[in-house]
Amino acid sequence: MGIKETITKEFGDNVIIGGNHLVEKKLTVIPVSPAVDMILGGGIPEGSFVTFTGQPKCGKSLANSATVYTPNGPKTMGKLKTGELVCTPDGQSAQIIGVYPQGKLDIYEVTFNDGSTTRCSLDHLWTVAKNNRRNNFVTIPLSEIVKQGIRYNDRNKWKIQLTQPVEFNETRSLEIDPYIFGCLLGDGGLSAKTPIMSTIDEDIRNKFKKFAHIHKLKITPKNQIDFGIVQQDRNVGNVLTKKLKKIGMMGKTSHTKYIPTHYKYSSVSHRFALIRGLMDTDGSNDNGLRAEYTTTSIVLARDVQEVLQSLGYTAKIVSRHTSYTGCSKKFLSYRIYVHGNDVNKLFSLKRKQFNHTRTKPDLFRTITSVQKVGTENATCIKIDTEEGLFLTNHFIVTHNTLTSLDFASNAQKKEYGSRPVYYLNIEGRLKRRDLLGIKGLDLENFNIIESTQGNILTGEKYLEIATQIISTVPNCIMIIDSYSAICTEAEMTSGMDKMQRADGAKLLSKFCRKAANIIPVNKNIVIGITHLMGNPTGYGAEFKEKSGQSIGYQCDVKLRAKTSKPWLLGTENIEIGKEVEWKAEWTAIAPPGGICTSYIRYGQGIDRYMEIIVLGCDLGLIDKAGAWYTLSYLGDETKAKFQGTEKIRNFLLENEEAYNKLFNEIQKMMGFTK
């Protein structure tokens, strides 16, 4: 019996395989993105151990002192926790799925045309549009807004959208009907023992009469303007007086009135009713174009401003010195100028409503200044929405960050085997909008492994789970996000005041050796993400990888993000993302050392459409003349001409057949066809 027969008998038929088997073996290659595929030889072949390396993302940070609105009212940024809800500009709320303290950063105060302000770092993302009739909103960092300038010659340059009326969860019942209470704040006398109301409007008087009847009170006229609100039964106390005392309003003068907290964060209908009571008494309507409200209480002015902003209006406070008729003594009063798409909704009196409505474009806030105000601890949050927008100081709409899962969606396509994806969410940064924003991602075949409340997974557990999956599920995709965040049991259990030597590098080394034996056999693809950290030694490279050497040793494919620069759009050079230079340090089916440029769009991630446009131009499939692009590969040039990259990109985005044809043509020309 020969050696081959002996070994085969003892260990199985597939231990010794002829050389022709390896020559004839065909592997499925899965694309990453058009540009990256060029340096990888077409993509990543099955059975590969892959590492993506780059510098960790900068947090898009608000100052810890900045206000963020939650369904239960305002909280400061520094006190927010994962799992809490924050208000979003569609009037709803979204869950915080990540809170990332950024340490001390330079903080800038952003001021808007209604006087509202918020504080954030220069890298904080804003969804803005140029202040013209076109509402082409883009997501850019504050640094780009500053770079482009705050003003045109005649107006502010940047605008942000207003929020829809915000829904709060205030469950505490309102002691007094909000409209009646609003009228009392406006023209009510609360400094005596009995509440007095002053008005000549029969509509307001009738509403008070109805309120009095329900609560067994009565109206006692004092003159043509003033009337008291007293109890019917002398043996029973005045219900209205008791309720005003309960909320701390009885005894207040016109200079000391305010809106109690639970009224400010009540339901939308209650807040509108409160504002209508205030505006019917001390407000005015400028022909349906704008509204004004006047008070002598600065606290009440700020409260009214906040309620109006929560309902989707802008409200700017201006102070001035005024005097009563016949009195020479002057005092400060506060006028609120209110703008919105329909200010008539703020009034219930017919004489204060007009048929005219705003005919100009929808109203927005505009940025008037950006000033550095010092340094402060800042925090980045991630929320569970596709847009990532939430509400900060004065209900200003702001933004957070995004990651990409393009490779997973490619791997799930039928032509690449409809592969199941397992995602180790070690950093906890995966969010709903990442999943919903990726075209073609099959959520039924996408599995997330992460720590849960009461079950914090250690590094050992995460890698044990990863090993079990790749051992038992052939042809799967395993994404480990990230190696840098793996925390061993020794680190997890040691106190913060102890210097515990936790050997994470050895743990990763053991996993790499085991995985390297399993992956080629089961035709899995394992993608590990690792970060470049600053080199504290001062010697060698500026950045070092935060992981063991075994990761690099075992890798079949290693992509490293070398540099990035702003991705500028249009003649005005607005920064809409980053151009990232990738280097293929190791590849499985192409020579190493290849370099390409990928495009990362703020709010969307890797932009494969931009990449394919650039490649199409380089390969002659798209003709470019100045700002004009012609999709010559489609044949009919008269129907395929576009001015500007955004227009051609939108065409490819909306026409999958045209995109796929261009992609296939590029694959053929590069020799990457299956």
C-alpha positions as CSV (number, residue, x, y, z in Angstrom):
1,M,0.0,0.0,0.0
2,G,1.4,3.4,-1.0
3,I,1.8,6.4,1.2
4,K,-1.2,8.2,-0.4
5,E,-3.5,5.2,0.2
6,T,-2.2,4.8,3.8
7,I,-2.9,8.5,4.7
8,T,-6.2,8.5,2.9
9,K,-7.3,5.4,4.8
10,E,-6.4,6.9,8.2
11,F,-7.3,10.6,7.7
12,G,-9.9,10.7,4.9
13,D,-10.1,11.1,1.1
14,N,-9.3,14.9,0.9
15,V,-6.0,14.9,2.8
16,I,-3.8,14.4,-0.2
17,I,-5.1,16.2,-3.3
18,G,-3.5,16.4,-6.7
19,G,-2.0,19.6,-7.9
20,N,-4.6,19.9,-10.7
21,H,-7.3,20.4,-8.1
22,L,-5.7,23.7,-7.0
23,V,-5.1,24.8,-10.5
24,E,-8.8,24.1,-11.5
25,K,-10.2,25.6,-8.3
26,K,-12.4,28.6,-8.9
27,L,-13.2,31.1,-6.2
28,T,-16.1,33.6,-6.1
29,V,-14.8,37.2,-6.0
30,I,-17.0,39.8,-4.3
31,P,-16.6,43.5,-5.3
32,V,-16.1,46.2,-2.7
33,S,-16.5,49.4,-4.7
34,P,-15.5,50.3,-8.3
35,A,-12.4,52.2,-7.3
36,V,-11.2,49.8,-4.6
37,D,-11.8,46.8,-6.9
38,M,-9.1,48.2,-9.3
39,I,-6.3,47.7,-6.7
40,L,-7.7,44.4,-5.4
41,G,-7.9,42.7,-8.8
42,G,-11.7,42.8,-8.9
43,G,-12.7,42.5,-5.2
44,I,-12.2,40.1,-2.3
45,P,-12.2,36.3,-3.1
46,E,-14.0,33.9,-0.8
47,G,-11.8,32.2,1.8
48,S,-10.0,35.5,2.6
49,F,-8.9,37.0,5.9
50,V,-9.3,40.8,5.4
51,T,-8.3,43.9,7.4
52,F,-9.5,47.4,6.9
53,T,-7.2,49.9,8.7
54,G,-7.6,53.6,9.2
55,Q,-7.6,56.4,11.7
56,P,-10.6,56.4,14.0
57,K,-13.4,58.8,13.1
58,C,-13.6,62.2,14.6
59,G,-16.6,62.7,16.8
60,K,-19.2,65.2,15.5
61,S,-19.5,66.8,18.8
62,L,-21.7,69.2,20.7
63,A,-20.5,70.9,23.9
64,N,-21.5,69.1,27.0
65,S,-23.4,72.2,28.1
66,A,-25.5,72.3,24.9
67,T,-29.2,71.5,25.3
68,V,-30.6,68.5,23.5
69,Y,-34.4,68.0,23.6
70,T,-35.8,64.7,24.7
71,P,-39.5,63.7,24.8
72,N,-39.4,64.4,28.5
73,G,-37.9,67.9,28.0
74,P,-34.4,69.3,27.7
75,K,-31.2,67.7,28.9
76,T,-27.6,68.8,28.6
77,M,-25.5,66.9,26.1
78,G,-23.1,65.7,28.7
79,K,-25.8,63.9,30.6
80,L,-27.3,61.8,27.8
81,K,-27.0,58.1,27.9
82,T,-27.4,55.2,25.4
83,G,-31.0,54.0,25.1
84,E,-32.5,57.4,25.8
85,L,-34.7,59.1,23.3
86,V,-34.0,62.5,21.6
87,C,-36.5,64.6,19.6
88,T,-36.1,64.7,15.8
89,P,-37.1,67.4,13.4
90,D,-40.0,65.4,12.0
91,G,-41.7,65.9,15.4
92,Q,-41.0,62.4,16.5
93,S,-38.1,60.9,18.6
94,A,-35.3,58.4,18.1
95,Q,-33.2,56.3,20.4
96,I,-29.5,57.1,21.2
97,I,-27.5,54.1,20.2
98,G,-24.0,55.5,21.0
99,V,-22.6,58.1,23.3
100,Y,-18.9,59.0,22.7
101,P,-17.2,61.5,25.0
102,Q,-14.6,63.4,22.9
103,G,-12.7,65.2,25.7
104,K,-11.8,68.9,25.6
105,L,-12.2,70.5,22.2
106,D,-12.3,74.0,20.8
107,I,-15.9,75.1,21.0
108,Y,-17.7,77.4,18.6
109,E,-21.0,79.2,19.1
110,V,-23.3,79.2,16.1
111,T,-25.8,82.0,16.1
112,F,-28.9,82.1,13.9
113,N,-31.0,85.0,12.6
114,D,-33.6,84.6,15.4
115,G,-31.0,85.0,18.0
116,S,-30.9,81.3,18.9
117,T,-27.5,79.7,19.5
118,T,-25.8,76.4,20.1
119,R,-22.2,75.3,20.7
120,C,-20.3,72.6,18.9
121,S,-16.8,71.6,17.6
122,L,-15.6,72.5,14.1
123,D,-16.1,68.9,12.9
124,H,-19.8,68.8,13.9
125,L,-22.0,68.0,10.9
126,W,-24.8,70.3,9.8
127,T,-27.4,69.6,7.1
128,V,-27.6,73.0,5.4
129,A,-28.4,74.6,2.0
130,K,-27.3,77.8,0.4
131,N,-29.8,80.6,1.2
132,N,-31.4,80.9,-2.2
133,R,-34.6,79.5,-3.8
134,R,-33.0,76.1,-4.4
135,N,-33.2,73.8,-1.4
136,N,-30.3,71.6,-2.2
137,F,-29.4,70.4,1.3
138,V,-26.0,68.8,1.9
139,T,-24.3,67.5,5.1
140,I,-21.0,69.3,5.8
141,P,-18.9,70.0,8.9
142,L,-19.0,73.4,10.6
143,S,-15.4,73.9,9.4
144,E,-16.6,73.9,5.8
145,I,-19.3,76.5,6.6
146,V,-16.7,78.8,8.1
147,K,-14.3,78.2,5.2
148,Q,-17.0,79.1,2.6
149,G,-18.0,82.2,4.5
150,I,-21.1,83.1,6.5
151,R,-22.6,85.8,4.3
152,Y,-23.2,86.8,0.7
153,N,-22.9,90.6,0.2
154,D,-26.6,91.1,0.9
155,R,-27.7,88.2,3.0
156,N,-26.7,85.2,5.2
157,K,-25.3,82.3,3.1
158,W,-26.5,79.2,5.0
159,K,-29.9,78.0,6.1
160,I,-31.2,75.0,8.1
161,Q,-34.7,73.6,8.2
162,L,-37.2,74.3,11.0
163,T,-38.5,71.5,13.1
164,Q,-42.1,70.2,12.8
165,P,-44.1,70.6,16.0
166,V,-42.3,68.4,18.6
167,E,-44.2,65.7,20.5
168,F,-43.3,65.6,24.2
169,N,-44.2,62.9,26.7
170,E,-45.4,65.1,29.5
171,T,-48.1,63.1,31.3
172,R,-48.8,65.5,34.1
173,S,-52.3,66.9,33.7
174,L,-52.6,70.6,33.2
175,E,-54.4,72.2,36.2
176,I,-55.9,75.0,34.1
177,D,-57.2,74.9,30.5
178,P,-54.1,76.0,28.5
179,Y,-56.0,78.7,26.5
180,I,-57.5,80.2,29.7
181,F,-54.1,80.1,31.3
182,G,-52.5,81.8,28.3
183,C,-55.1,84.6,28.5
184,L,-54.4,85.1,32.2
185,L,-50.6,85.3,31.5
186,G,-51.3,87.9,28.9
187,D,-54.1,90.2,30.3
188,G,-54.8,88.6,33.7
189,G,-54.3,90.3,37.1
190,L,-52.9,87.8,39.5
191,S,-51.4,90.0,42.2
192,A,-54.7,90.4,44.3
193,K,-56.6,87.7,46.2
194,T,-59.0,87.0,43.3
195,P,-57.9,86.6,39.6
196,I,-59.0,89.4,37.3
197,M,-59.2,89.4,33.6
198,S,-59.1,92.4,31.3
199,T,-60.5,92.2,27.8
200,I,-63.0,93.8,25.4
201,D,-63.3,90.7,23.2
202,E,-66.6,88.9,23.5
203,D,-65.0,85.7,22.3
204,I,-62.6,85.6,25.2
205,R,-65.3,86.6,27.7
206,N,-67.5,83.8,26.4
207,K,-64.7,81.3,26.8
208,F,-64.1,82.5,30.4
209,K,-67.9,82.2,31.1
210,K,-67.8,78.6,29.8
211,F,-64.7,77.8,31.9
212,A,-66.4,79.4,35.0
213,H,-69.6,77.4,34.5
214,I,-67.7,74.1,34.3
215,H,-65.7,74.8,37.5
216,K,-68.7,76.3,39.4
217,L,-67.3,79.8,39.3
218,K,-68.9,83.1,38.3
219,I,-67.9,86.1,36.3
220,T,-68.3,89.5,38.2
221,P,-67.9,92.5,35.9
222,K,-66.0,95.4,37.4
223,N,-66.2,97.8,34.4
224,Q,-66.5,97.5,30.6
225,I,-63.1,95.9,30.5
226,D,-62.3,94.1,33.7
227,F,-64.1,91.2,35.4
228,G,-63.3,89.0,38.4
229,I,-63.5,85.2,38.5
230,V,-64.9,84.3,41.9
231,Q,-66.5,81.3,43.6
232,Q,-70.3,80.7,43.5
233,D,-70.4,79.2,47.0
234,R,-68.7,81.2,49.7
235,N,-68.2,78.0,51.7
236,V,-66.1,76.5,48.9
237,G,-62.7,78.1,48.0
238,N,-62.0,79.5,44.6
239,V,-60.9,76.6,42.4
240,L,-59.0,78.8,40.0
241,T,-57.2,80.6,42.8
242,K,-56.1,77.3,44.3
243,K,-54.8,76.0,41.0
244,L,-52.9,79.2,40.3
245,K,-51.3,78.9,43.8
246,K,-50.5,75.3,43.1
247,I,-48.4,76.2,40.1
248,G,-46.9,79.2,41.8
249,M,-48.6,81.8,39.6
250,M,-50.9,83.5,42.1
251,G,-49.4,86.8,43.3
252,K,-47.2,87.3,40.2
253,T,-47.1,90.7,38.6
254,S,-46.8,91.4,34.9
255,H,-43.0,91.6,35.4
256,T,-42.7,88.2,37.1
257,K,-45.0,85.9,35.2
258,Y,-43.7,82.7,33.5
259,I,-44.8,79.5,31.9
260,P,-44.5,76.4,34.2
261,T,-42.3,73.6,32.9
262,H,-45.1,71.1,32.4
263,Y,-47.0,73.6,30.3
264,K,-43.9,74.2,28.1
265,Y,-43.5,70.5,27.4
266,S,-47.1,69.4,27.1
267,S,-48.8,68.1,24.0
268,V,-48.7,69.9,20.7
269,S,-52.4,70.8,20.9
270,H,-52.0,72.1,24.5
271,R,-49.0,74.2,23.5
272,F,-50.9,75.7,20.5
273,A,-53.9,76.5,22.8
274,L,-51.5,78.2,25.3
275,I,-49.9,80.3,22.6
276,R,-53.4,81.3,21.2
277,G,-54.4,82.5,24.7
278,L,-51.2,84.6,24.9
279,M,-51.4,85.9,21.3
280,D,-55.2,86.7,21.5
281,T,-54.4,89.0,24.5
282,D,-51.0,90.5,24.0
283,G,-50.1,89.5,20.5
284,S,-50.7,91.0,17.0
285,N,-50.8,89.7,13.5
286,D,-49.1,91.6,10.7
287,N,-51.6,90.7,7.9
288,G,-50.7,87.0,8.2
289,L,-47.1,87.6,7.3
290,R,-45.6,87.7,10.8
291,A,-46.8,87.9,14.4
292,E,-45.6,89.8,17.5
293,Y,-45.9,89.3,21.2
294,T,-45.2,91.8,23.9
295,T,-44.5,91.3,27.7
296,T,-42.7,93.1,30.5
297,S,-41.4,89.7,31.9
298,I,-38.1,88.6,30.5
299,V,-38.7,85.1,31.9
300,L,-42.1,84.9,30.2
301,A,-40.6,86.2,26.9
302,R,-38.0,83.4,26.9
303,D,-40.7,80.8,27.8
304,V,-43.0,82.0,25.0
305,Q,-40.0,81.9,22.6
306,E,-39.2,78.3,23.5
307,V,-42.8,77.1,23.1
308,L,-43.0,78.9,19.7
309,Q,-39.7,77.3,18.5
310,S,-41.0,73.9,19.6
311,L,-44.0,74.4,17.3
312,G,-41.8,75.1,14.3
313,Y,-41.6,78.9,14.3
314,T,-38.7,81.3,14.6
315,A,-39.0,83.8,17.5
316,K,-36.6,86.6,18.1
317,I,-36.7,88.7,21.3
318,V,-36.0,92.4,21.1
319,S,-36.0,94.6,24.3
320,R,-36.9,98.3,24.5
321,H,-37.8,100.9,27.0
322,T,-41.4,101.9,27.1
323,S,-43.8,103.8,29.4
324,Y,-47.5,103.7,30.3
325,T,-49.8,106.5,29.0
326,G,-49.5,109.4,31.4
327,C,-46.5,108.0,33.2
328,S,-43.0,109.4,32.6
329,K,-41.2,106.4,34.2
330,K,-39.8,104.0,31.6
331,F,-39.3,100.3,32.0
332,L,-38.0,97.4,29.9
333,S,-40.5,95.5,27.8
334,Y,-39.8,92.6,25.4
335,R,-41.2,92.1,21.9
336,I,-41.0,88.7,20.2
337,Y,-41.0,88.8,16.4
338,V,-42.5,85.5,15.2
339,H,-42.1,84.1,11.7
340,G,-43.4,80.8,10.2
341,N,-45.1,79.3,7.3
342,D,-48.6,80.0,8.8
343,V,-48.7,82.5,11.7
344,N,-52.5,82.6,11.5
345,K,-52.5,79.3,13.4
346,L,-51.2,81.2,16.5
347,F,-54.5,83.1,17.0
348,S,-58.1,82.0,17.7
349,L,-59.7,85.5,17.5
350,K,-61.2,86.1,14.1
351,R,-60.2,89.8,14.2
352,K,-56.6,88.7,14.5
353,Q,-56.7,86.2,11.6
354,F,-56.1,87.1,8.0
355,N,-56.7,85.5,4.7
356,H,-53.2,86.3,3.7
357,T,-50.5,83.6,4.2
358,R,-46.8,83.5,3.5
359,T,-46.2,83.4,-0.2
360,K,-42.4,83.3,0.0
361,P,-40.4,80.0,0.0
362,D,-40.7,77.9,3.1
363,L,-39.1,79.6,6.1
364,F,-35.7,78.4,7.4
365,R,-33.2,79.6,10.0
366,T,-30.1,81.2,8.7
367,I,-26.6,81.3,10.3
368,T,-25.5,84.8,11.2
369,S,-22.2,84.1,12.9
370,V,-19.7,81.4,14.1
371,Q,-17.4,82.5,17.0
372,K,-14.9,80.5,19.0
373,V,-15.8,80.7,22.7
374,G,-13.1,78.6,24.3
375,T,-12.6,74.9,25.1
376,E,-15.0,72.6,26.7
377,N,-15.7,68.9,27.1
378,A,-17.7,67.7,24.2
379,T,-19.7,64.6,23.3
380,C,-20.8,62.9,20.1
381,I,-24.1,60.9,20.0
382,K,-25.4,58.5,17.4
383,I,-29.2,58.1,17.0
384,D,-31.3,55.4,15.4
385,T,-32.5,57.3,12.3
386,E,-31.4,57.3,8.7
387,E,-31.0,61.1,8.6
388,G,-29.2,61.3,12.0
389,L,-30.9,64.7,12.8
390,F,-31.9,65.7,16.3
391,L,-32.9,68.9,18.1
392,T,-30.5,71.0,20.2
393,N,-30.7,74.5,21.8
394,H,-33.7,76.5,20.7
395,F,-34.9,73.4,18.7
396,I,-32.0,73.8,16.2
397,V,-31.7,70.8,13.8
398,T,-28.3,69.2,14.0
399,H,-26.5,66.0,12.8
400,N,-24.5,62.9,13.8
401,T,-22.2,60.3,12.1
402,L,-22.5,57.3,9.7
403,T,-20.6,54.1,8.7
404,S,-20.9,51.9,5.6
405,L,-21.9,48.3,5.0
406,D,-21.6,48.2,1.2
407,F,-19.5,45.0,1.1
408,A,-22.1,43.1,3.1
409,S,-24.9,44.1,0.6
410,N,-22.7,43.0,-2.3
411,A,-22.0,39.6,-0.6
412,Q,-25.8,39.0,-0.2
413,K,-26.5,39.4,-3.9
414,K,-27.6,36.2,-5.7
415,E,-24.7,36.3,-8.1
416,Y,-22.2,36.1,-5.2
417,G,-24.0,33.4,-3.3
418,S,-26.6,35.2,-1.2
419,R,-24.2,34.9,1.7
420,P,-25.3,35.3,5.4
421,V,-23.6,38.2,7.2
422,Y,-22.6,38.1,10.9
423,Y,-21.6,41.5,12.4
424,L,-19.8,41.6,15.7
425,N,-20.9,45.1,16.9
426,I,-18.2,45.4,19.5
427,E,-18.0,49.2,19.4
428,G,-21.8,49.5,19.5
429,R,-21.7,51.9,16.6
430,L,-24.0,50.1,14.2
431,K,-27.3,51.9,13.9
432,R,-30.7,51.7,12.2
433,R,-29.9,54.2,9.5
434,D,-26.7,52.3,8.5
435,L,-28.8,49.2,7.8
436,L,-31.7,51.1,6.1
437,G,-29.5,53.3,4.1
438,I,-27.6,50.6,2.3
439,K,-29.3,49.6,-1.0
440,G,-29.9,45.9,-1.3
441,L,-29.0,44.9,2.2
442,D,-31.1,41.8,3.2
443,L,-31.9,42.4,6.9
444,E,-33.4,38.9,7.1
445,N,-29.9,37.5,6.4
446,F,-28.0,40.0,8.5
447,N,-27.1,38.9,12.0
448,I,-25.8,41.3,14.7
449,I,-23.9,40.0,17.7
450,E,-23.4,42.5,20.5
451,S,-23.5,43.0,24.3
452,T,-26.9,43.4,25.9
453,Q,-28.1,44.9,29.1
454,G,-26.9,42.5,31.9
455,N,-24.7,40.5,29.5
456,I,-21.5,42.4,28.6
457,L,-19.4,40.2,26.2
458,T,-15.7,40.1,26.8
459,G,-13.1,39.9,24.0
460,E,-12.8,36.2,24.6
461,K,-16.5,35.7,24.2
462,Y,-16.7,37.7,21.0
463,L,-13.9,35.8,19.4
464,E,-15.2,32.5,20.6
465,I,-18.6,33.3,18.9
466,A,-16.8,34.3,15.7
467,T,-14.8,31.1,15.7
468,Q,-17.9,29.0,16.2
469,I,-19.8,30.8,13.4
470,I,-17.0,30.5,10.7
471,S,-16.6,26.8,11.7
472,T,-20.2,25.9,11.3
473,V,-21.6,28.3,8.7
474,P,-19.8,27.9,5.3
475,N,-19.8,30.8,2.8
476,C,-20.6,33.4,5.4
477,I,-19.3,36.9,5.8
478,M,-18.0,37.8,9.3
479,I,-17.4,41.5,10.1
480,I,-15.5,42.3,13.3
481,D,-16.0,45.9,14.3
482,S,-13.4,46.4,15.6
483,Y,-10.2,44.6,16.8
484,S,-9.2,47.9,18.5
485,A,-12.3,47.8,20.7
486,I,-11.8,44.2,22.0
487,C,-11.6,44.2,25.8
488,T,-10.3,41.1,27.5
489,E,-11.8,39.6,30.6
490,A,-8.7,40.8,32.6
491,E,-9.3,44.4,31.4
492,M,-13.1,44.1,32.0
493,T,-12.8,42.9,35.6
494,S,-9.8,45.0,36.8
495,G,-10.5,48.3,38.6
496,M,-10.0,51.6,36.8
497,D,-7.2,52.5,39.3
498,K,-5.2,49.4,38.5
499,M,-2.7,48.9,35.7
500,Q,-3.8,45.5,34.6
501,R,-1.7,43.9,31.9
502,A,-4.4,42.5,29.6
503,D,-2.8,40.5,26.8
504,G,-5.2,41.4,23.9
505,A,-2.5,40.9,21.3
506,K,-2.1,37.2,22.3
507,L,-5.9,36.7,22.3
508,L,-6.1,38.1,18.7
509,S,-3.0,36.1,17.6
510,K,-4.7,32.8,18.8
511,F,-7.9,33.7,17.0
512,C,-6.0,34.6,13.8
513,R,-4.2,31.2,13.7
514,K,-7.5,29.3,14.2
515,A,-9.4,31.4,11.7
516,A,-6.7,31.1,9.1
517,N,-7.1,27.3,9.1
518,I,-10.9,27.4,8.9
519,I,-11.6,30.3,6.4
520,P,-10.2,28.8,3.2
521,V,-11.9,25.4,3.8
522,N,-15.4,26.9,4.5
523,K,-15.0,29.7,1.9
524,N,-15.8,32.3,4.5
525,I,-14.7,35.9,4.4
526,V,-13.6,37.5,7.7
527,I,-13.3,41.3,7.7
528,G,-11.6,42.8,10.7
529,I,-11.6,46.6,11.3
530,T,-8.7,48.1,13.2
531,H,-7.7,51.6,13.9
532,L,-4.5,53.6,13.5
533,M,-3.5,55.1,16.8
534,G,-0.9,57.9,17.4
535,N,2.6,56.6,18.0
536,P,3.6,57.8,21.4
537,T,7.3,56.8,21.1
538,G,8.2,59.5,18.6
539,Y,10.1,56.9,16.5
540,G,9.1,55.3,13.3
541,A,5.7,55.8,11.7
542,E,3.3,58.6,12.9
543,F,0.6,56.0,13.5
544,K,0.6,52.4,14.6
545,E,-2.1,49.8,14.4
546,K,-3.9,48.9,17.6
547,S,-3.8,45.1,17.3
548,G,-1.4,42.2,17.3
549,Q,1.2,41.5,14.6
550,S,-0.6,38.2,13.8
551,I,-3.5,40.0,12.1
552,G,-1.1,41.4,9.5
553,Y,0.7,38.1,9.2
554,Q,-2.5,36.1,8.5
555,C,-4.2,38.6,6.2
556,D,-4.9,37.8,2.6
557,V,-6.2,41.3,1.9
558,K,-5.2,44.4,3.8
559,L,-6.6,47.8,2.9
560,R,-5.2,50.9,4.6
561,A,-6.6,54.4,4.4
562,K,-3.5,56.5,3.8
563,T,-4.8,60.0,3.6
564,S,-8.0,61.9,3.2
565,K,-8.9,65.4,1.9
566,P,-12.1,67.4,1.5
567,W,-14.3,66.3,-1.3
568,L,-15.5,69.6,-2.9
569,L,-18.6,70.1,-5.0
570,G,-19.4,72.7,-7.6
571,T,-17.9,76.0,-8.5
572,E,-18.3,77.2,-4.9
573,N,-16.3,74.2,-3.6
574,I,-18.7,73.1,-0.9
575,E,-17.2,70.2,1.1
576,I,-19.7,67.3,0.9
577,G,-17.4,64.5,2.0
578,K,-13.9,63.2,1.9
579,E,-11.6,61.8,-0.8
580,V,-9.9,58.9,0.8
581,E,-6.7,57.4,-0.7
582,W,-6.6,53.6,-0.1
583,K,-3.5,51.5,-0.4
584,A,-3.7,47.7,-0.9
585,E,-0.8,46.6,1.3
586,W,-1.6,42.9,0.6
587,T,-4.0,41.4,-1.9
588,A,-5.1,37.9,-2.8
589,I,-5.4,38.1,-6.6
590,A,-3.5,41.3,-7.6
591,P,0.0,42.7,-7.0
592,P,0.3,44.6,-3.7
593,G,1.0,48.3,-3.4
594,G,-1.9,49.5,-5.6
595,I,-3.4,52.9,-4.7
596,C,-6.8,54.4,-5.5
597,T,-9.1,57.2,-4.5
598,S,-12.5,56.5,-2.9
599,Y,-15.3,59.0,-2.2
600,I,-16.9,59.1,1.3
601,R,-20.1,61.3,1.2
602,Y,-21.2,62.9,4.5
603,G,-24.5,61.3,5.6
604,Q,-24.2,58.4,3.1
605,G,-20.7,56.8,3.3
606,I,-18.9,55.3,0.3
607,D,-20.2,56.8,-2.9
608,R,-19.9,54.1,-5.5
609,Y,-21.7,56.3,-8.0
610,M,-19.1,59.0,-7.9
611,E,-16.3,56.3,-8.1
612,I,-17.9,54.7,-11.2
613,I,-18.3,58.2,-12.9
614,V,-14.6,58.9,-12.4
615,L,-13.6,55.4,-13.7
616,G,-16.0,55.7,-16.6
617,C,-14.3,59.0,-17.6
618,D,-10.8,57.5,-17.2
619,L,-11.7,54.5,-19.4
620,G,-13.5,56.5,-22.1
621,L,-17.0,55.1,-21.3
622,I,-18.1,58.6,-20.3
623,D,-17.2,61.6,-22.4
624,K,-16.4,64.7,-20.4
625,A,-16.3,68.2,-21.9
626,G,-16.0,70.9,-19.2
627,A,-18.9,70.4,-16.8
628,W,-20.8,68.3,-19.4
629,Y,-20.9,64.5,-19.2
630,T,-22.2,62.1,-22.0
631,L,-22.9,58.5,-21.2
632,S,-21.5,57.3,-24.6
633,Y,-21.6,53.7,-23.5
634,L,-25.4,53.8,-23.7
635,G,-25.3,54.7,-27.4
636,D,-28.0,57.4,-27.5
637,E,-26.1,60.5,-26.6
638,T,-29.0,62.9,-27.0
639,K,-30.7,61.4,-24.0
640,A,-27.7,60.9,-21.9
641,K,-26.1,64.3,-21.4
642,F,-25.8,65.9,-18.0
643,Q,-24.3,69.1,-16.7
644,G,-22.4,68.6,-13.4
645,T,-21.5,65.5,-11.5
646,E,-24.5,65.6,-9.2
647,K,-26.9,65.4,-12.2
648,I,-25.2,62.4,-13.7
649,R,-24.9,60.8,-10.3
650,N,-28.6,61.2,-9.7
651,F,-29.3,59.6,-13.1
652,L,-27.2,56.5,-12.3
653,L,-28.7,56.4,-8.8
654,E,-32.3,56.3,-10.2
655,N,-31.5,54.1,-13.2
656,E,-30.1,50.8,-11.9
657,E,-29.9,49.3,-15.4
658,A,-27.6,52.1,-16.6
659,Y,-25.4,51.8,-13.5
660,N,-25.1,48.0,-13.9
661,K,-24.2,48.3,-17.6
662,L,-21.5,50.8,-16.8
663,F,-20.2,48.6,-14.0
664,N,-20.1,45.5,-16.2
665,E,-18.3,47.4,-19.0
666,I,-15.6,48.6,-16.5
667,Q,-15.3,45.0,-15.1
668,K,-14.7,43.7,-18.7
669,M,-12.1,46.4,-19.5
670,M,-10.2,45.7,-16.3
671,G,-10.4,41.9,-16.9
672,F,-12.5,41.3,-13.7
673,T,-15.4,39.5,-15.3
674,K,-16.5,36.3,-13.6
